[in-house]
C-alpha cells in the first residue's frame, strides 16, 4: 500500500492541520483541536454541527462556513467522533439560539451524538436530525435502517441556508425530518477501499464485477453483479432510486452525482449525462444539479447518485450563497 502519509495513527490529525492551514480564511480549530469550526461565529443564529469518521473528505469539514455548518467533528478513519468532541463543539458554537446536530445514520455516530446531546442538554437547546437517504432500507452491520450517505450534503446545505436566514431550531429540525423522506441515494463501487490502518481492501472485485448499493465505509452493497456500460449502470441505479422516491412531473428535482474518491471527474460527468438522457425519456425535469467528489470513501473507485424532491422554498435555500472550502457559490 502506498499512501502520502507518515504514520497511519497520525494521518487524520496531520490532514486536519493541513486543511485548516489551507483554508484559514474560513475555518479554525476549536478548543484543543477537537473539532473544526467557522473562523467567525455569528451569535443569534442556530448553530449547525455535523461530523463522522475521517475518510469521507471533503465531508464534513469541507462544508464548514457561511451557509452550511458551524462546526464539524472528525473521528479516526471510519470511526465516529467522541462525545467530548461534540460537546466541545456545542459549547463553542452555540450563540444563544441552540444547536442542530446533523448525524448520518450509523450506529456509532448516532450513539455518540445522542450521548453528547444528553450531556449538554442542561445548558443548551439541542435538536437532532438523523439522515437516512440510502435506498437500501435494511442498512448494514454499521446501521439500523437506511444509512446516511451523500444526501447528507443536501440536508446540510438546505438547513445551513435556512439557519443563515434566521430559522429557529424547531423549524430547522422539522425541515430536516421532512427532507429525509424526499432524498434518496444509491452507490456503486468498482473497487474496494484501502484502509490505512489495515493496509487491506475492504472487499475485492474481479475484473468483470461491481458492487451495487455499496456504503461509504467500504462495506459491501446489496448485490455483486457483472460490470456493465455506464448507461446500464445508471439505469439500474435510477430505477432503484425512483421506485423508492416516486417523483411526479410537477416535482423540482435535484440531481447529485458524487465520486467516492477514486473516480475521475470526466467519468462522473459522463454518468451524469446518461442520467439526464434517461430523465428526458421519462419526461422528468431536473431543476438543479451538482457533480463532483464530495462524500468519499478514501480511494474507492465508484460513485453515488442522489435525487431530491424539492419545493420552491427549498430551491431558494439551495441557491442561497454558500462559502465553504468544498462548496461555494453566490446566489
N, C-alpha and C positions, 0 to 999 in steps of 0.2 A: 504494500500500500504506500503510495506517495501522496503526501499532503503538505501544503505550505503551513507548517506548524513547528513549534519547538517541542512541547510535550503535550500529550493528549489531555492531561489533567489541567493544563493552564490555557488550553485553546479558547475557551469561552471568555475568560477574563481578559485575555490579550486582544481578542477580537472586539469585545465591547469597548475597550480602551481606544482602539483604533477608530471605531465607529464614532465615539463621542468627540475625539480629536478632529476627525474629518468633517463633522457637522456641528461644530461648536457654536455656530450662529443660531442653531435651532434647539440643541439639547445640551444637557449637563447630567452628570451623575447625581443621584440623590445621596442621602446620608450613608456613609461607609460604603459607597459604591454598590449598594444592594439593588438599585434599580436605575433606570434612565428616565428622566423627566424633561418636560419643556424647560428651556433655559429661563424663559419669562413666564411665570404663572399669572393667572388672571383671576383674582378673587371676585366672587359674585356670580360665578357660573358653576354648574355641576362639573366635578372632575371625573374624567373617564380613565379607567385603569384596566389594562389587559396584561397578558403575558402567557408564558408557557416555556417549554424546553427550548434550548438553542437548537439550531439545525434547520429552522424554518425561515431564516432571514431572506428578505427584509422584515417579514412579520416577526415580532410586533414592534421592535424598536424603531424600525423604519417608518412607522406610522405615528410617531410621537411628534406633535407640532400643531400649529394652528389648524383648526378644522377637523382634527381627529383626536388622538389620545393625549392625555396629560402626563401619563407615565406608563411604562412597560416594565414588567418584572421577568427576568430571564433565569431559568434554571440551567443545569448542565445539559448536555446533548440529549434530547428526547426525554428530559426529566423535569417534572413540574417545579416551579419556583416554590420556595418555602413560605409558610405563613408569616414569618418575621419580615421577609422581603415585602410582602403585600401590605402588611400593617404599616411598615415604614413609609411606603408609597401613599397610603391613605392619609397618614398624619401630615405628610409634607405637601400634599396637593389639595387637600380639602380647604376650599376658600370660604366655607360657610354655607354652601348650598348642598353639601353631601357628595357622595361618590357613587358612581355606577361602575360595577365590575362586569367586564365582558369576558366570558370564560368559554373556551372550547369544551365540548362535551367529551372529556376524557377523565377517567376515574380519579387520577392523581390531581389534575388541575381542579376539578370540581371539589374534591375533598379539601385541598389546601386553601383555595379561595373561600370556601364556606367557613372553614376554621378561622381564617383571618377576619372575615366579616363578623363572626360571632364575638371574637375577642375585641374588636374595635367598636362594636355596636353601642357601648355605653357612652362613647364620646363623639360618635359620628353617625349621620344618617347614611345608610348604605342600602343599595338595591343591586340585584344581580341578574344579568341576562346570560343564560347558558345557550350557546349557539349550537344548533342541530341541523346542519344543512345537507349532510351526506344522504344520497339516495338510498343507501343501504340501511334499512330500518333495524337490522339485527346487531349493528355495531360490530365490535371485535373484542378480543381479550382485554383491550385497553378501555373499553367504554360499554355502557349500557344504553341501548337505543342508538339513534343516529349520532354519528360523530360530527364534531365541529371541524370543518376544513376551510377551503378557500373562501367560502361565503362569509367567513368572519370579517374579511376585509370590507365587504359591502356593508355589513352592520356597523362596523367601526366608523366607516365614512359617513353614513347617514346619521347615526347618533351623534357623531362628532360635530357635524354641521348643525344639528338641532341644538346641541348644548351651546355651541358658539352663538346661536341666535337667541339664547336665553330660556330654552325649555327647562321646566322643572324636573326634578328627579322622577316623580311618579309618571309623568308623561313620557319621559325617555324610556323608562322601563317598559311601559305599555307598548310603545312603538317597537322596541326590540323583540318583545314576545310575539307581536303580530307579524313582524318580518320573518320570524322563524318558520312560519307556515307558507311563506311565499318565496323562499330561496332554496334551490336545490343544486347540488354539486355531485359530479362523478369524476373519478380519476382513473387513469390507465398508466401502467408502467411498462417500459421496455427493458428495464434492468432493475435489480435491487439497489439498495443504498449501502454504502460502506461506512460503518460507524467507527470513528477514530479509536474509541476505547477497545474495541474487539478486533479491529482490522479485518472484519469479515463482512461479506454482503449478507443482508437480511434474508434474501432469497435469491436463487439462481435460476435464470430462464434459459432454455435452449434458444438457438438462433431463430427458430420458427415459432416462438411463443411470446405472449404478452400477458400481463396480469391485469384483469379488468375489475374495476371497483376498488382499487388499492387505496390505502390510507396514507397519511403524511408522515408516518413514523416508520415507513418501510414494511408495515405489516401487510401480509397477503390480502388480496381482494376477494371478490365473490366468486371468481372463476378464472382459471388459467386456460386461455384459448389460443387458437392459431393466429399468428401475425397476419395482418391484412393491409389493404390500402388505406390511405388517410380517409377517403370518402367512406369506406366501410366502417372504420373505427369510429369516426364522428357520428355516423348514422346510428350505430349501436348505442353510443353514449346518450345521444339526444333522445332516442326512443325511451330509454330508461328514465331520463330526467322529465320529459314532457308527459309521460304516462303518470308520473307521480305528481307533477306540478299542475297539469291540466289547464294551461292558459287558453283564453279565447281571443278572438281577433281584436277586441277592444283593449286588451292589456298593453301596457307600456313595458317592454321587456328590456332588461339589461343583460347583455351577453358578455361574459368574462372568461377569457382563455388564460390560464395560468400555467407557467412552466415549473417543473419540480426541481430544477437546479442543473440538470444535465441536458436540457433540450434547447437547441439553437432557436433564436428568435424567429428566424426565417421559417422554421417548421411550425412554430406557433401561429404565425400569420397564414401559412398555407392551410392549417387545420381550421382556423377561423373562417377562411374563405369557403371551405367546404360547408361549414355550418350555415353561413349566410345563404349559400345556394339552396340548402335544404329548407331553411326557413322561407325563402322566396317561393319554393314549390308548395309549401304548406299555407301560403298566404299570411304568414305571421310577420309583423313589423318589429324590427329591432330599433328601439329608441335610443339606447346608449350602449357603448362598447368600451371594453378595456382588454388589452392584450399585453402580456409581459410576464416576468418572473417575480412573483410577489409572495407566495406561500410555498416554500420549498421543502424538500426532504433531502437536505445535503446535496449529494451528487446524483440523485436518481434521474434517469432518463425517462421522461414521461410528462404528462400534462393532465390538467383537470379542466372541466367545463362547468361553469356556474351560470345558471339562468335565474333571474329575479323578476318577479311580477311586481311592478311599481305603480304607484298612483302619481298624479301630477305633483302633489306636495313633495313626494319623495324624489321625483326627478329634479325638483328645485334644490333639494338638500344635496343630491349627488353633484349638481352643477356648482354648488356653493364653493367659494375659494378654499383651497387646501394648500398648506405649506409644510411638508414633511420631507425627510430625506428620500423617501421612496415614491411618494405620490405628491404631485404639485401641479396646480393649475389655478388660473383666475376664472372668475365667473363669466 
